[in-house]
Amino acid sequence: MKILLVINPISGDSDKGPILNLLRENITTGFEIFKTTGEGDIKKIQNLITSNEFERILVAGGDGTIKLVAEAMKKQESLPIGILPAGSANGLANDLDLPLEPEEFIKIALGDHKKSIDAIKINGELCLHISDLGLNAELIREYEQGSFRGKFGYAIQTIPTLFSTEGPYDFTIEVNGETLNKKGIMLAIANSKKFGTGAIVNADGKMDDGIFELLLFKKLDVIEVFKTFNKGAKFSPEFLEVIPSKKAIIKSKKKIDFQIDGEYCKTLSEVEAIIEPQALTVFVR
Ligand SMILES: Nc1ncnc2c1ncn2[C@@H]1O[C@H](COP(=O)(O)OP(=O)(O)OP(=O)(O)O)[C@@H](O)[C@H]1O
């Protein structure tokens, strides 16, 4: 079997050496390695895929690295991806219920049980997991500018960001044939049940149902935020409104911070989201 391994050396601030050693023990036929550099990776991965006959791609990194690979495969037949969770949050792996022990996730990534999952095309970019406009994107912006990576980095940025947030924001949402005017501190576009941190905000969301959910968070409420640790929690409609759809256009007069799959993008005032059914195949338990 011809395998390409894409490794992100900086993701999750972790040493990928132990994963590499385990892969060498498990794949006796060898594999090609591509280390991401943060510059032009999509094009380079695309060239590698088109000039080789790989049968699967293993990805050692976080959601951002999986997204690079997914973007690289957009124009050709998609290869199945074996996820080796090695990011700070590993939101997609978490949502797919992949284990975090290298011996375990390598077994799955080299196995033959796979499933197709949807993606969301947001302003032309792929979102595999969850994106949002507002508070969480502000937090990610501060985190990326800070000097700490990993979950500690997120935690340390939370308090100052909560105090300096520019929300609440006024959103105009064209969805399901209606135009809605809504106010909120954050509007997420979710293909998954959870945020990368594990907070369960969309318990009914499925990654293979051909729809996404718009999640409008109306205000900060500590009790409701604590409920996100609990799988079966029902949120107050004063805190969270859920709008399932296949397509939405979100507008705001004020430019708002925006993130896709845990990566800060920029501030913008219009977002178009369209579901891409079965965009990606991944190995699962
Ligand atoms: N060698 C490198 N140096 C700097 N940046 C890199 C390098 N390789 C990849 N990147 C950048 O890393 C980002 C992807 O990181 P990824 O999301 O996989 O890890 P993470 O942020 O630690 O994890 P998570 O998304 O799970 O929180 C991309 O923006 C990519 O351009």
The ligand as a Gaussian input file, in Angstrom:
#p B3LYP/6-31G(d) Opt

LIG

0 1
 N        6.551000      24.259000       9.894000
 C        5.587000      25.122000      10.199000
 N        5.867000      26.302000      10.782000
 C        4.897000      27.181000      11.098000
 N        3.573000      26.962000      10.856000
 C        3.228000      25.793000      10.289000
 C        4.199000      24.819000       9.929000
 N        3.547000      23.777000       9.356000
 C        2.237000      24.084000       9.361000
 N        2.036000      25.271000       9.912000
 C        0.734000      25.911000      10.152000
 O        0.089000      25.188000      11.210000
 C       -1.322000      25.408000      11.091000
 C       -2.085000      24.132000      11.366000
 O       -1.877000      23.732000      12.679000
 P       -2.900000      22.680000      13.321000
 O       -4.255000      23.262000      13.350000
 O       -2.762000      21.389000      12.637000
 O       -2.301000      22.536000      14.766000
 P       -2.784000      23.150000      16.142000
 O       -3.218000      24.554000      15.904000
 O       -1.729000      22.885000      17.169000
 O       -3.980000      22.162000      16.480000
 P       -5.588000      22.317000      16.600000
 O       -6.106000      22.906000      15.307000
 O       -6.072000      20.912000      16.807000
 O       -5.804000      23.202000      17.773000
 C       -1.546000      25.902000       9.668000
 O       -1.867000      27.284000       9.753000
 C       -0.222000      25.743000       8.995000
 O       -0.006000      26.713000       7.977000

